Amino acid sequence: MLTTRGRLLILTYHRVCPEQDTLITGNAHAVGFRRQMQLLARAFNVLPLVEAVERMHAGTLPSRAVCITFDDGYADNAEVAAPILADYGLPATFFIATGFLDGGRMWNDTLIETVRAAQGAELDLTAVGSGRFPIGSPAARAATANELIGRCKYLEPAERLARVEGVAQAAGVSLPRDLMMRSDHVRALHAAGMEIGAHTVSHPILSATFPARAEEEIVASRDRLAAITCAAVRAFAYPNGKPGVDYRSEHVEMVRRAGFTVAVSTVWAAAEAAHDRLQLPRIGFAETSRIVLGLKLLRAFSERTSTARVLPGYAEP
């Protein structure tokens, strides 16, 4: 018999586009997101993340407990997702990479929007040593965007930035500067009762970053968000989030030193009290129907991960 008591599903979203976007795979769009939130409001107990984790450890977590989280700080989180959340009275946590606020653009979006804006059937990047890529159909554009992102993901942040900017320049395209939140978006979300969490400054892969720089990224993002909201920032999300690949034990310790009480990874499982509070698993899923989503969520409650699948962290008090 499936039991959900004592287990917490922490859901992960990134973008919630106004309409379905064939180039950005795996992201929600407004109609589908509304269907999902309607299901969560009717059939699950949706809680703020920090409160849910505290209740999980206190043994007072309700059955079918769910948290909603968003990574990176996209403007559509505030403009599209937040009004839908408000319609159903649902709380959420927004993990924001602060370096992209107020007109910035994430490196992967530079590549995506370059591929979107490029003309013709082929994207010629031989001038920057990357070859030629097909873009003659929506599927080809999506595949090319994913290929370019994969080539750049694990580069050192400065090298990665230089690489993606070189791609955009070689393509000769004009790119949008309104994809990410503004500071007033963050303040409005906080004022509406949403939880604001840190996600570093520039979204580096922490394990590929010099230790002093990694700690600066963690602390500076906390401080920027605290200054914007005039409130303590207690939750953190590791960029990319794979333990032992994207972050290591020393980064967990940095997060602890920075005063965060909850942090999330991308290990796919339900969270339980046995997990390190600073390495909680989350559930990610592609856009889907209400029925399929409901079945996936119920199955996810049974997906348990041993503490061996996360890194040694600090001991619970």
C-alpha positions in Angstrom: 0.0 0.0 0.0 1.4 3.4 -1.0 2.1 5.7 1.9 2.8 9.4 1.5 3.0 10.4 5.1 6.5 11.6 6.1 7.6 12.1 2.5 7.8 15.3 0.7 7.8 15.9 -3.1 9.7 19.0 -4.1 8.8 19.8 -7.6 11.2 21.6 -10.0 10.2 24.1 -12.7 12.3 26.5 -14.8 10.4 28.5 -17.4 6.6 28.8 -17.7 6.2 30.1 -21.2 3.0 32.0 -22.2 2.7 29.4 -25.0 4.3 26.1 -25.9 7.8 26.7 -27.2 9.2 23.9 -29.4 12.7 25.2 -29.0 12.7 25.0 -25.2 12.0 21.4 -24.4 10.9 20.2 -21.0 9.5 23.5 -19.8 5.9 24.2 -18.9 3.5 26.6 -20.7 0.6 28.6 -19.2 -2.2 26.3 -20.1 -0.5 23.1 -19.0 0.9 24.8 -15.9 -2.6 25.9 -14.9 -3.9 22.3 -15.3 -1.1 21.1 -13.1 -1.7 23.7 -10.4 -5.4 22.9 -10.4 -4.5 19.2 -9.7 -2.1 20.1 -6.9 -4.7 22.4 -5.2 -7.4 19.7 -5.3 -5.4 16.6 -4.5 -2.2 17.5 -2.6 -1.1 19.6 0.3 1.1 22.3 -1.0 3.4 24.0 1.5 6.2 26.6 1.5 9.6 24.8 1.2 11.3 25.8 4.5 8.1 25.2 6.5 7.6 21.8 4.9 11.2 20.7 5.7 10.7 21.8 9.3 7.5 19.9 9.6 9.0 16.9 8.0 11.7 16.8 10.7 9.1 17.5 13.4 6.9 14.7 12.2 3.9 16.9 11.4 4.1 16.8 7.6 0.6 16.1 6.2 0.1 13.3 3.7 0.6 14.1 0.0 2.8 17.0 0.9 4.3 18.9 -2.1 6.5 22.0 -2.6 6.7 24.0 -5.8 10.1 25.4 -6.8 11.4 27.4 -9.7 15.1 27.7 -10.7 17.1 30.5 -12.3 14.7 33.6 -12.0 13.0 33.8 -15.3 10.6 36.8 -15.8 7.8 34.4 -16.9 7.9 32.9 -13.4 6.7 36.3 -12.1 4.5 37.3 -15.1 3.0 33.9 -16.0 3.4 31.4 -13.2 2.8 33.6 -10.2 -0.7 34.8 -11.2 -1.7 31.2 -11.8 -0.3 30.2 -8.4 -2.3 33.1 -6.8 -5.5 31.9 -8.5 -5.2 28.6 -6.6 -3.7 30.0 -3.4 -0.5 28.0 -3.8 2.9 29.0 -2.3 6.2 28.5 -4.1 9.9 29.0 -3.8 11.8 30.9 -6.5 15.6 30.2 -6.6 17.2 33.2 -8.3 20.6 33.5 -9.9 21.1 37.2 -9.0 23.7 38.1 -11.7 21.0 38.0 -14.4 18.5 40.3 -12.7 17.6 43.5 -14.4 18.5 42.8 -18.0 20.9 39.9 -17.8 20.7 36.7 -19.7 21.8 33.2 -18.8 24.5 31.6 -21.0 22.2 28.8 -22.2 19.5 31.3 -23.2 22.2 33.1 -25.3 22.6 29.9 -27.2 18.9 29.1 -27.4 18.0 32.6 -28.6 20.9 32.6 -31.1 19.6 29.5 -32.7 16.0 30.9 -32.6 17.0 34.1 -34.4 19.4 32.6 -36.9 18.3 32.7 -40.5 18.5 30.0 -43.1 18.8 26.2 -43.0 22.3 26.1 -41.4 24.1 27.9 -38.6 27.7 28.5 -39.6 29.9 28.7 -36.5 33.2 27.8 -38.2 34.6 31.2 -37.3 34.5 30.3 -33.6 35.7 26.7 -34.2 32.3 25.0 -33.6 31.4 23.9 -37.1 28.1 24.0 -39.0 24.7 23.0 -37.5 21.3 22.3 -39.2 18.4 24.7 -38.3 16.1 24.0 -41.2 13.2 22.7 -39.0 12.0 23.2 -35.4 13.4 19.8 -34.5 16.7 20.6 -36.0 16.9 23.9 -34.2 16.0 22.2 -30.9 18.7 19.6 -31.5 21.3 22.2 -32.4 20.5 24.3 -29.3 20.8 21.2 -27.1 24.1 20.3 -28.7 25.6 23.7 -28.2 24.4 23.8 -24.5 26.0 20.4 -23.9 29.3 21.5 -25.3 29.4 24.6 -23.0 27.8 23.4 -19.7 30.9 22.3 -17.9 33.3 25.0 -19.0 34.8 27.3 -16.4 32.3 30.2 -16.1 34.5 32.9 -17.8 35.4 30.6 -20.6 31.8 29.5 -21.0 30.6 33.1 -21.2 33.3 34.0 -23.8 32.3 30.9 -25.8 28.6 31.6 -25.9 29.1 35.3 -26.7 31.3 34.3 -29.5 28.6 32.1 -30.9 26.1 34.9 -30.8 28.5 37.3 -32.5 29.3 34.8 -35.2 25.6 34.3 -35.9 25.1 38.1 -36.2 21.8 38.1 -34.3 20.1 40.5 -31.9 19.2 38.9 -28.6 16.5 39.7 -26.0 17.3 41.3 -22.7 14.0 40.8 -20.9 14.1 37.0 -20.2 15.0 37.2 -16.5 13.3 38.9 -13.6 13.8 42.5 -12.5 14.4 43.4 -8.9 10.9 44.6 -8.6 9.6 41.2 -9.7 11.5 39.7 -6.7 10.1 42.3 -4.3 6.6 41.7 -5.6 6.9 37.9 -5.2 8.2 38.3 -1.7 5.4 40.8 -0.8 2.9 38.2 -2.2 4.1 35.7 0.4 6.3 33.7 -2.0 9.6 32.3 -0.7 12.8 33.7 -2.3 15.9 31.4 -2.4 19.4 31.8 -3.7 20.9 30.1 -6.7 24.4 31.7 -6.9 25.2 34.8 -8.9 26.2 33.5 -12.3 25.0 29.9 -12.1 28.4 28.2 -12.2 29.0 24.5 -11.9 30.4 24.8 -8.4 32.7 21.7 -8.8 34.3 23.4 -11.8 34.8 26.7 -9.9 37.7 27.7 -7.7 36.7 27.3 -4.0 36.9 30.9 -3.0 34.9 32.0 -6.1 32.3 29.3 -5.4 31.8 30.5 -1.8 31.6 34.1 -3.1 28.9 33.1 -5.6 26.8 31.5 -2.8 27.2 34.3 -0.3 26.8 37.2 -2.8 23.5 35.7 -4.1 22.2 35.5 -0.6 23.2 39.1 0.2 21.7 40.5 -3.0 18.4 38.8 -2.4 18.3 39.8 1.2 18.9 43.4 0.2 16.1 43.3 -2.3 13.5 41.7 0.0 14.7 43.1 3.3 14.4 39.5 4.7 16.6 36.6 5.5 17.2 34.1 2.6 17.1 30.6 4.0 16.9 28.3 1.0 19.5 27.5 -1.7 19.5 25.4 -4.9 22.8 24.0 -6.3 23.2 24.9 -10.0 22.6 21.8 -12.1 22.4 19.9 -8.8 24.0 16.5 -9.3 25.9 15.5 -6.2 29.6 14.6 -6.8 29.3 16.0 -10.3 28.0 19.5 -10.0 28.8 20.1 -6.4 30.9 18.4 -3.7 30.9 18.1 0.1 32.9 21.3 0.5 30.1 23.2 -1.3 27.6 21.7 1.1 29.7 23.1 3.9 29.9 26.5 2.2 26.1 26.5 2.0 25.9 25.7 5.8 28.4 28.4 6.6 26.3 30.9 4.7 23.4 30.3 7.0 21.0 28.4 4.7 18.7 26.0 6.5 17.4 24.1 3.4 19.2 23.3 0.1 18.0 21.2 -2.8 19.8 19.0 -5.4 18.4 17.4 -8.5 18.5 13.8 -7.2 15.1 12.4 -8.3 13.2 11.1 -5.3 10.8 12.0 -2.5 12.5 13.8 0.4 12.4 12.2 3.9 13.7 13.3 7.3 16.7 10.9 6.8 18.1 13.2 4.1 20.6 16.0 4.8 18.6 19.2 4.9 21.2 20.8 2.7 20.9 18.1 -0.1 17.2 17.4 -0.5 16.1 15.6 -3.6 13.6 17.1 -6.0 11.2 15.8 -8.7 11.5 17.1 -12.2 9.1 16.2 -15.1 8.2 17.4 -18.5 4.9 19.1 -19.4 2.1 16.5 -19.1 -1.6 16.0 -18.6 -3.4 16.2 -15.2 -4.0 12.4 -15.2 -0.4 11.5 -16.2 1.0 14.1 -13.7 -1.1 12.7 -10.9 0.1 9.2 -11.6 3.7 10.4 -11.8 3.4 12.2 -8.5 1.9 9.2 -6.7 4.6 7.0 -8.1 7.2 9.6 -7.0 6.2 9.2 -3.4 7.5 5.7 -3.5 10.8 6.6 -5.1 13.2 6.6 -2.2 16.9 7.4 -2.3 19.4 6.2 0.3 21.6 8.8 1.9 24.4 7.1 0.0 23.2 8.9 -3.2 24.0 12.2 -1.7 27.3 13.5 -0.3 28.4 13.5 3.3 27.1 16.7 4.8 27.1 18.1 8.2 25.3 16.1 10.9 21.8 17.0 11.9 21.7 18.5 15.4 
